[in-house]
């Protein structure tokens, strides 16, 4: 089977080309992409004895970032927190996600959150966990200051570089 990066490159190439349908078969694996005006659909089916077949839709975006966002058929509610005014954020530090994964505000569901609005943090303070491929990565503040706003919700999928917290530096 192709690696994820190779599949992303294929999606990008198909998206930028004028072809409407692309089929790739190799060693019992088959990838079929069909492009409509509004979306690109990719269906991947594995070797028959593996019995895995997962249809996936790739979001149609600008050519540069087309392969980076993949949307599954089951839609999730997206809750957008109230943003801080633009003029107020100019002097704030953003703690961003270093990877794609799931945001967790606490070490386990039955414990308190690491930080909340008004919490004081230092360089080595753990502010959250981002889980990627069953690995739980502790994210540190890397700045001394006060949490002004928590931008991500517990259990939310986050992207690489997505702001998670706004911190007022000391």
C-alpha positions as CSV (number, residue, x, y, z in Angstrom):
1,X,0.0,0.0,0.0
2,X,1.1,3.5,-0.6
3,X,2.3,5.7,2.2
4,X,0.1,8.6,3.4
5,X,2.5,11.2,1.9
6,X,2.4,9.4,-1.5
7,X,-1.4,9.4,-1.4
8,X,-1.4,13.1,-0.6
9,X,0.9,13.8,-3.5
10,X,-1.5,11.8,-5.8
11,X,-4.5,13.8,-4.5
12,X,-2.6,17.0,-5.2
13,X,-1.6,15.9,-8.7
14,X,-5.1,14.8,-9.6
15,X,-6.6,18.0,-8.1
16,X,-4.3,20.2,-10.2
17,X,-4.8,18.2,-13.4
18,X,-7.6,18.2,-15.9
19,X,-8.4,14.4,-15.4
20,X,-11.7,13.5,-13.8
21,X,-10.9,10.0,-12.7
22,X,-7.7,8.2,-11.5
23,X,-7.3,4.5,-10.7
24,X,-4.1,2.9,-9.2
25,X,-3.7,-0.8,-8.5
26,X,-0.6,-2.4,-7.0
27,X,-0.1,-5.7,-5.2
28,X,-3.8,-6.2,-4.4
29,X,-4.4,-2.7,-3.3
30,X,-6.5,-0.3,-5.3
31,X,-6.9,3.5,-5.0
32,X,-9.6,5.2,-7.1
33,X,-10.0,8.9,-7.2
34,X,-12.9,10.6,-9.0
35,X,-13.0,14.4,-9.3
36,X,-16.1,16.4,-9.5
37,X,-16.3,20.1,-9.8
38,X,-16.9,20.5,-6.1
39,X,-14.9,17.7,-4.5
40,X,-12.4,14.9,-4.9
41,X,-13.5,11.5,-3.8
42,X,-10.9,8.8,-3.0
43,X,-11.8,5.2,-2.3
44,X,-9.1,2.9,-1.1
45,X,-9.6,-0.9,-0.8
46,X,-7.0,-3.3,0.6
47,X,-6.1,-6.9,-0.1
48,X,-9.3,-9.1,0.0
49,X,-8.1,-11.1,3.1
50,X,-7.7,-7.8,5.1
51,X,-11.4,-6.9,4.5
52,X,-10.8,-3.2,4.9
53,X,-12.5,-0.7,2.6
54,X,-12.7,3.0,3.7
55,X,-14.2,5.7,1.5
56,X,-12.7,9.1,2.2
57,X,-13.4,12.5,0.9
58,X,-10.6,15.0,0.5
59,X,-11.6,18.7,0.9
60,X,-11.2,20.7,-2.3
61,X,-8.9,23.7,-1.4
62,X,-6.3,25.8,-3.0
63,X,-3.7,23.7,-4.8
64,X,-0.9,24.3,-2.3
65,X,-2.8,22.9,0.7
66,X,-5.2,20.4,-1.0
67,X,-3.8,17.2,0.4
68,X,-3.3,18.5,4.0
69,X,-7.0,18.4,5.0
70,X,-9.0,15.1,4.8
71,X,-12.6,15.1,5.8
72,X,-14.3,11.8,6.7
73,X,-17.9,11.1,5.8
74,X,-19.1,11.3,9.4
75,X,-19.3,15.0,10.0
76,X,-18.3,16.4,13.4
77,X,-19.7,19.5,15.0
78,X,-17.2,22.3,15.1
79,X,-17.5,24.6,18.0
80,X,-15.7,27.9,17.5
81,X,-14.8,29.7,20.7
82,X,-15.4,33.4,20.8
83,X,-12.3,35.1,19.4
84,X,-10.4,37.8,21.2
85,X,-10.5,41.1,19.3
86,X,-7.7,41.5,16.7
87,X,-6.3,44.7,18.4
88,X,-6.0,42.9,21.7
89,X,-4.1,39.8,20.2
90,X,-1.2,41.8,18.6
91,X,0.8,41.6,21.8
92,X,-0.2,38.1,22.8
93,X,1.9,34.9,22.2
94,X,0.2,32.0,20.5
95,X,1.0,28.4,21.7
96,X,0.5,26.3,18.5
97,X,0.1,22.6,17.9
98,X,3.4,21.1,16.8
99,X,1.5,18.3,15.0
100,X,-1.8,17.0,13.7
101,X,-3.7,15.2,16.4
102,X,-6.4,15.3,19.1
103,X,-6.3,18.1,21.7
104,X,-6.7,17.1,25.4
105,X,-6.8,19.7,28.1
106,X,-6.1,17.3,31.0
107,X,-4.0,14.1,31.5
108,X,-7.1,12.0,31.9
109,X,-10.9,12.5,31.7
110,X,-11.4,12.5,35.5
111,X,-8.6,15.0,36.4
112,X,-8.5,18.8,36.2
113,X,-7.3,20.6,33.1
114,X,-3.6,21.6,32.9
115,X,-4.5,25.3,32.4
116,X,-7.5,27.6,32.0
117,X,-8.1,31.2,31.3
118,X,-6.2,33.2,34.0
119,X,-3.6,30.4,34.7
120,X,0.0,31.5,35.1
121,X,2.5,29.5,33.0
122,X,6.2,29.3,32.8
123,X,8.6,28.0,30.1
124,X,8.3,24.4,31.1
125,X,4.6,24.4,32.2
126,X,2.6,21.6,30.5
127,X,-0.5,23.3,29.0
128,X,-2.1,20.3,27.1
129,X,-1.6,17.0,25.4
130,X,-1.8,16.4,21.6
131,X,-2.4,12.7,20.8
132,X,-1.1,11.5,17.5
133,X,-1.2,7.8,16.5
134,X,-1.7,6.7,20.1
135,X,1.3,8.7,21.3
136,X,0.4,11.3,23.9
137,X,2.7,14.4,23.5
138,X,2.8,16.9,26.3
139,X,2.9,20.5,25.0
140,X,4.8,23.1,27.0
141,X,4.1,26.8,27.2
142,X,7.7,27.8,26.2
143,X,6.9,31.3,27.6
144,X,6.3,32.9,30.9
145,X,2.9,34.6,31.2
146,X,-0.8,34.2,31.8
147,X,-3.3,32.2,29.7
148,X,-5.7,34.8,28.1
149,X,-7.8,32.3,26.0
150,X,-8.0,28.6,25.4
151,X,-8.7,28.3,21.6
152,X,-9.2,24.5,21.3
153,X,-11.9,22.3,22.9
154,X,-11.2,19.0,24.7
155,X,-11.2,16.2,22.2
156,X,-11.0,18.5,19.2
157,X,-8.9,17.5,16.2
158,X,-6.1,20.1,15.7
159,X,-3.9,20.8,12.7
160,X,-0.1,21.5,12.6
161,X,0.5,25.1,13.5
162,X,-3.1,25.7,14.8
163,X,-3.2,28.1,17.7
164,X,-4.2,26.4,20.9
165,X,-3.8,29.1,23.5
166,X,-3.2,32.9,23.7
167,X,-0.7,33.9,26.4
168,X,0.0,37.4,27.7
169,X,3.8,37.5,28.2
170,X,5.2,38.7,31.5
